[in-house]
Amino acid sequence: MLLYIVTYDIPCHRRRRRVSNLLEGYGRRVQYSVFECVLPSRKYDELRSRLRARINIKEDSVRFYPLSGHTLGQVEVWGEPPLTPVPGSVIV
């Protein structure tokens, strides 16, 4: 499992709401358009497929940032909420 940071910029309110609702089922909202999702590869592929069906590729922007165990330890979080824990990972 990896921690994925998923961000989006979607100008259409309806599409943005649909994307947000979908992402809430896969992870935790940490900022208005930023989610942290701890997913095995199968669920990650499923999320990507479902998101692709909800966006307009010519108008919307969605980004996926995978964080490995190595880079997790380098993440700085100022304020709340804390970083989403990944099972089996140690964050110092």
C-alpha positions in Angstrom: 0.0 0.0 0.0 1.1 3.5 -0.7 -0.1 6.9 0.4 -1.3 8.9 -2.6 -1.8 12.6 -2.4 -4.7 13.4 -4.8 -5.3 17.0 -5.8 -7.7 18.6 -8.2 -8.7 21.9 -9.8 -12.1 21.7 -11.3 -14.0 24.8 -12.4 -17.4 23.2 -12.8 -19.2 22.9 -9.4 -21.1 19.8 -10.4 -18.0 17.9 -11.5 -16.0 19.1 -8.5 -18.7 17.9 -6.1 -18.8 14.5 -7.9 -15.0 14.1 -7.7 -15.0 15.2 -4.1 -17.7 12.7 -3.1 -15.9 9.9 -4.9 -12.5 10.8 -3.2 -14.2 10.8 0.2 -14.8 7.1 -0.3 -11.1 6.4 -0.9 -9.3 8.7 1.5 -9.3 11.6 3.9 -9.7 15.3 2.9 -6.8 17.3 4.3 -7.5 20.5 2.4 -10.3 21.7 0.2 -9.1 20.0 -2.9 -6.4 17.7 -1.5 -7.0 14.1 -0.3 -4.6 11.6 1.3 -5.5 8.1 0.2 -3.8 4.9 1.5 -4.5 2.4 -1.2 -3.3 -1.0 -2.6 -2.6 -0.9 -6.3 -5.9 -2.5 -7.2 -7.9 0.2 -5.4 -5.6 2.9 -6.9 -6.4 1.7 -10.4 -10.1 1.6 -9.6 -10.0 5.1 -8.2 -8.2 6.4 -11.3 -10.7 4.7 -13.6 -13.7 6.1 -11.7 -12.2 9.6 -11.6 -11.5 9.6 -15.3 -15.2 9.1 -15.9 -16.1 12.1 -13.8 -13.8 14.8 -15.2 -13.5 16.8 -18.4 -9.8 16.3 -19.4 -9.8 19.5 -21.4 -11.0 21.7 -18.4 -10.1 19.9 -15.2 -6.8 19.0 -13.6 -6.3 16.0 -11.3 -2.9 15.0 -9.9 -1.7 11.9 -8.1 1.4 12.0 -6.0 2.5 8.6 -4.6 4.6 8.7 -1.4 6.9 5.8 -0.7 8.1 4.7 2.7 11.3 6.6 2.1 9.7 9.9 1.3 7.0 9.6 4.0 9.6 10.4 6.6 10.4 13.7 4.8 6.9 15.0 4.8 6.3 18.1 6.9 2.9 18.9 8.2 2.1 22.2 9.9 -1.3 22.4 11.5 -4.1 19.9 11.3 -4.9 17.2 10.3 -1.8 15.1 10.8 -0.4 13.0 8.0 -2.5 9.9 7.2 -0.7 6.8 8.6 0.2 4.1 6.3 -0.1 0.5 7.8 3.4 -0.9 8.3 5.2 2.4 8.0 7.1 4.3 10.7 7.1 8.0 10.6 9.7 9.7 12.8 
